[in-house]
């Protein structure tokens, strides 16, 4: 049985790009394998998107391909997205960010 990655709560903006939509959404939790977001107009399950997340480990947004695994409009709009085809460099950046968030040291101020 595959071990599930532990979700890390976070509240930050990220971009979701699809063939016909570009939206800024609020990321509410993240793992090494995916994210959950809240948004007013969630995309349908199965939609392939590009997720752009700014991290403290890269000057530009980290762009990841993802698939909408669940989508809901009630009680609040939201989606769960699974990362697809992650290269080693991007995976390392993402894992470093998740590790930093888990320790609670995500506010460098």
BAFI-3210 file (N, C-alpha, C; in Angstrom, 3 decimals, decimal comma, padded with zeros to 6 digits):
// residues 109
n [1|2|3|4|5|6|7|8|9|10|11|12|13|14|15|16|17|18|19|20|21|22|23|24|25|26|27|28|29|30|31|32|33|34|35|36|37|38|39|40|41|42|43|44|45|46|47|48|49|50|51|52|53|54|55|56|57|58|59|60|61|62|63|64|65|66|67|68|69|70|71|72|73|74|75|76|77|78|79|80|81|82|83|84|85|86|87|88|89|90|91|92|93|94|95|96|97|98|99|100|101|102|103|104|105|106|107|108|109]
n.u [000,836|000,574|002,082|000,450|001,161|001,687|-000,509|000,153|-000,938|-001,508|-001,699|-001,797|-001,388|-001,710|-001,285|-003,509|-003,546|-005,344|-006,537|-008,400|-008,635|-007,265|-006,483|-006,176|-005,819|-006,480|-004,206|-004,609|-003,659|-000,773|001,170|003,851|002,884|000,628|-001,967|-004,495|-007,012|-008,919|-011,507|-013,563|-014,669|-014,428|-012,622|-013,545|-013,347|-010,558|-009,467|-006,539|-003,988|-001,791|000,070|001,194|003,457|004,876|007,914|010,232|012,595|013,176|013,592|011,673|008,245|007,415|006,521|004,122|002,700|-000,620|-003,450|-006,930|-008,367|-010,531|-013,477|-015,489|-018,413|-019,862|-019,562|-017,954|-016,257|-013,826|-010,847|-008,977|-005,753|-003,521|-000,059|001,667|004,108|006,624|009,793|013,150|014,520|012,439|010,871|012,614|012,735|010,064|009,767|011,564|010,249|007,853|008,916|009,995|007,622|006,393|007,972|007,257|008,639|008,095|007,905|010,019|010,468]
n.v [-001,174|002,202|004,912|007,809|011,233|013,591|016,242|019,725|022,540|025,694|029,079|030,710|032,453|031,058|030,247|028,900|027,465|026,679|025,277|027,240|029,020|031,203|031,502|033,072|031,460|030,350|028,604|026,017|023,723|021,613|018,950|016,643|015,571|016,874|019,489|021,368|023,699|026,732|028,220|030,297|029,312|026,300|023,892|021,106|017,614|015,649|017,462|018,740|020,830|023,710|024,475|027,183|028,080|030,253|030,028|030,150|029,238|029,631|032,018|032,464|031,488|028,149|025,851|023,397|020,490|019,374|017,406|017,730|016,252|016,188|018,180|020,828|022,787|023,440|023,339|025,600|026,738|024,633|022,689|019,669|018,879|016,786|016,402|015,993|014,283|015,322|016,802|016,096|018,363|020,258|018,745|018,582|021,294|021,693|019,768|020,830|023,214|022,232|020,871|023,067|024,462|022,563|022,688|025,063|027,334|029,259|031,956|034,296|036,813]
n.w [000,000|-000,877|000,769|001,882|001,304|003,862|004,450|004,375|005,936|004,440|003,393|000,598|-002,512|-005,793|-009,280|-011,665|-014,742|-017,609|-020,726|-021,495|-019,414|-016,956|-013,677|-010,492|-007,520|-004,128|-002,374|-000,097|001,133|000,868|-000,500|-001,217|-003,485|-004,449|-004,396|-002,599|-003,327|-002,867|-004,710|-006,809|-009,144|-009,832|-011,815|-013,979|-012,940|-013,961|-015,738|-017,238|-016,106|-015,690|-012,916|-011,109|-008,731|-006,403|-004,716|-001,912|-002,929|-005,586|-008,192|-010,100|-010,674|-009,799|-012,149|-012,617|-014,041|-013,655|-012,561|-012,195|-009,520|-007,811|-007,545|-006,393|-005,700|-003,492|000,103|-000,168|-003,071|-004,586|-005,369|-005,804|-006,737|-008,486|-008,874|-011,971|-013,969|-012,852|-012,929|-011,724|-010,635|-010,198|-008,453|-006,279|-005,462|-004,740|-002,675|-000,808|-000,176|000,961|003,166|004,581|005,176|006,813|009,104|010,090|009,605|007,658|007,478|006,871|007,966]
ca.u [000,000|001,364|001,891|000,000|001,932|000,970|-000,872|000,654|-001,807|-000,852|-002,641|-001,037|-001,912|-001,004|-001,979|-003,935|-003,755|-005,931|-006,600|-009,263|-008,801|-006,132|-007,083|-005,418|-006,593|-005,840|-003,705|-004,901|-002,734|000,166|001,984|004,833|002,209|-000,507|-002,449|-005,917|-007,211|-010,276|-011,701|-014,979|-015,130|-013,557|-012,603|-014,065|-012,417|-009,885|-008,851|-005,090|-003,696|-000,455|000,005|002,381|003,603|006,101|008,547|011,436|013,767|013,340|013,247|010,442|007,256|007,607|005,378|003,900|001,479|-001,460|-004,771|-007,981|-008,809|-011,875|-013,938|-016,785|-018,878|-020,501|-020,054|-017,116|-015,633|-012,475|-010,346|-007,783|-004,954|-002,385|001,041|002,008|005,359|007,519|011,208|013,903|014,807|011,182|010,517|013,473|012,285|008,779|009,995|012,188|009,215|006,954|009,679|010,055|006,285|006,139|008,701|006,665|009,588|007,792|007,839|011,400|010,562]
ca.v [000,000|003,413|005,850|009,126|012,360|014,373|017,587|020,844|023,695|026,916|029,984|031,552|032,461|030,389|030,386|027,694|027,755|025,613|025,702|028,399|029,746|031,508|031,967|033,117|030,734|030,291|027,286|025,832|022,716|021,116|017,774|016,392|014,997|017,645|020,631|021,690|025,136|027,249|029,088|030,544|028,610|025,130|023,176|019,742|016,512|015,137|018,552|018,894|022,246|024,091|025,110|028,017|028,383|030,943|029,442|030,880|028,552|029,908|033,396|032,414|030,518|026,751|025,433|021,957|019,968|018,716|016,931|017,960|014,958|016,421|019,540|021,038|024,167|023,615|024,608|026,608|026,197|024,135|021,603|018,942|018,639|015,872|016,762|015,026|014,418|016,264|016,494|015,995|019,699|020,815|017,937|018,990|022,611|021,504|019,060|021,779|024,129|021,493|020,646|024,350|024,732|021,623|023,127|026,312|028,440|029,813|033,408|034,695|038,165]
ca.w [000,000|-000,996|001,867|001,464|001,814|004,863|004,009|005,155|005,734|004,001|002,739|-000,314|-003,870|-006,880|-010,554|-012,360|-016,162|-018,397|-022,128|-021,696|-018,153|-016,083|-012,431|-009,253|-006,519|-002,820|-002,004|001,326|001,653|-000,129|-000,196|-002,280|-004,656|-004,937|-003,622|-002,542|-003,459|-002,884|-005,861|-007,061|-010,341|-009,981|-013,090|-013,858|-012,690|-015,147|-016,517|-017,067|-015,925|-015,241|-011,603|-010,892|-007,310|-006,037|-003,533|-001,519|-003,470|-007,011|-008,526|-010,886|-010,193|-010,176|-012,970|-012,537|-014,655|-012,672|-012,958|-011,216|-009,002|-007,296|-007,765|-005,747|-005,610|-002,179|000,607|-000,813|-004,269|-004,380|-006,203|-005,419|-007,938|-008,355|-009,754|-013,014|-014,732|-012,203|-013,112|-010,472|-010,110|-009,687|-007,290|-005,169|-005,006|-004,074|-001,412|000,124|000,279|001,857|004,397|005,266|005,694|007,930|010,299|010,553|009,394|006,347|007,545|007,118|008,537]
c.u [000,885|001,039|001,484|000,897|001,079|000,723|-000,310|-000,275|-000,989|-001,932|-001,809|-001,643|-001,065|-001,860|-002,311|-004,228|-004,270|-006,039|-007,417|-009,409|-007,439|-006,730|-006,052|-006,318|-005,827|-005,489|-003,937|-004,133|-001,932|000,841|003,035|004,148|001,033|-000,891|-003,970|-006,024|-008,676|-010,369|-013,200|-015,526|-014,248|-013,715|-013,126|-012,963|-011,841|-009,193|-007,365|-004,786|-002,197|-000,649|001,298|002,393|004,922|006,631|009,745|012,709|014,002|012,883|011,940|009,485|007,649|006,347|005,292|002,649|000,693|-002,781|-005,752|-008,534|-010,198|-012,193|-015,291|-017,133|-019,500|-019,697|-019,238|-016,500|-014,215|-012,134|-009,164|-007,040|-003,771|-001,312|001,335|003,403|006,347|008,966|011,931|014,158|013,554|010,734|011,330|013,070|010,995|008,948|010,647|011,153|008,271|007,646|009,745|008,701|005,960|006,805|008,128|007,563|009,365|007,638|009,217|011,551|010,967]
c.v [001,244|004,365|007,207|010,186|013,144|015,787|018,628|022,027|024,924|027,815|030,957|031,463|031,605|030,539|029,018|028,101|026,504|026,121|026,972|029,291|029,995|032,124|032,038|032,494|030,756|028,851|027,116|024,671|022,138|019,858|017,671|015,955|015,810|018,778|020,620|023,204|025,480|028,240|029,223|029,742|027,388|024,460|021,752|018,718|016,022|016,200|018,612|020,389|022,443|024,876|025,897|028,486|029,121|030,346|030,296|030,299|028,803|031,333|033,478|031,400|029,120|026,331|023,911|021,594|019,248|018,285|017,206|016,599|015,042|017,900|019,695|022,527|024,462|022,883|025,781|025,963|025,742|023,000|020,946|018,588|017,742|016,316|015,630|015,315|015,422|015,860|016,583|017,354|020,304|020,063|018,317|020,335|022,470|020,810|019,971|022,746|023,446|021,248|021,928|024,692|023,815|022,065|024,410|027,512|029,077|031,314|033,947|036,056|038,149]
c.w [000,000|000,153|001,309|002,072|002,798|004,353|004,956|004,892|005,356|003,421|001,914|-001,709|-004,793|-008,136|-011,113|-013,800|-016,853|-019,826|-022,327|-020,468|-017,506|-014,824|-011,321|-008,188|-005,200|-002,492|-000,509|001,954|000,506|000,407|-001,289|-003,571|-005,180|-004,015|-003,560|-002,590|-003,259|-004,036|-006,132|-008,227|-010,611|-011,350|-012,894|-013,579|-014,004|-015,978|-016,211|-017,072|-015,691|-013,953|-011,433|-009,442|-007,104|-004,737|-003,134|-002,141|-004,954|-007,298|-009,316|-010,269|-010,660|-010,926|-012,970|-013,324|-013,576|-013,267|-011,835|-010,801|-008,388|-007,447|-007,092|-005,748|-004,252|-001,113|000,079|-002,040|-003,994|-005,313|-005,516|-006,689|-007,621|-009,341|-010,727|-013,555|-014,138|-012,433|-011,765|-009,837|-009,480|-008,445|-006,076|-004,592|-004,208|-002,716|-000,375|000,682|001,273|003,199|005,231|005,897|006,882|009,211|010,869|010,376|008,033|006,362|007,897|007,769|009,996]
res [x|x|x|x|x|x|x|x|x|x|x|x|x|x|x|x|x|x|x|x|x|x|x|x|x|x|x|x|x|x|x|x|x|x|x|x|x|x|x|x|x|x|x|x|x|x|x|x|x|x|x|x|x|x|x|x|x|x|x|x|x|x|x|x|x|x|x|x|x|x|x|x|x|x|x|x|x|x|x|x|x|x|x|x|x|x|x|x|x|x|x|x|x|x|x|x|x|x|x|x|x|x|x|x|x|x|x|x|x]
***
